[in-house]
Each structure stands twice: as C-alpha cells, then as structure tokens.
C-alpha cells in the first residue's frame, strides 16, 4: 500500500488552502464543514489533487489538528 502524504494547510499570499487527493476531496470538505470550518467546495485540478480553499480568519493550528485526526 502506498504511503499517503500528510495533508497540511498551505498559503499563497492571503489565500489558504489544502490540496487533497481528488478521490477524497469532497469527503474532507464535508468533514471540515461538520467541524464548523468555513471552506469552499473542492476545486478540481489536473494534478490528481483538488484544492479546498479556507475562509480568512480561521485558526490554522486548529485546522491542522483536524487534518491530522482525519483518516
């Protein structure tokens, strides 16, 4: 079984997002929403990863803890 890369919050200027394997992006988006994390629906890309953009003003440490707990 291939080892999955650890998910993390990334930044590009003022934009904060998470790149997620395309097949699991909607699942992660729903997980974040159930934990009251404001985020945009996954945006598909051609790299095999989708991007979930996070709202401004979110505690990114809290988000990272949620990502670490998500399986």
Secondary structure, DSSP 8 states (H G I E B T S, - for coil): ---------EEETTEEEEEEEGGGHHHHHHHHHHTT--B---B--SSSEEEEEE-TT--HHHHHHHHHH--
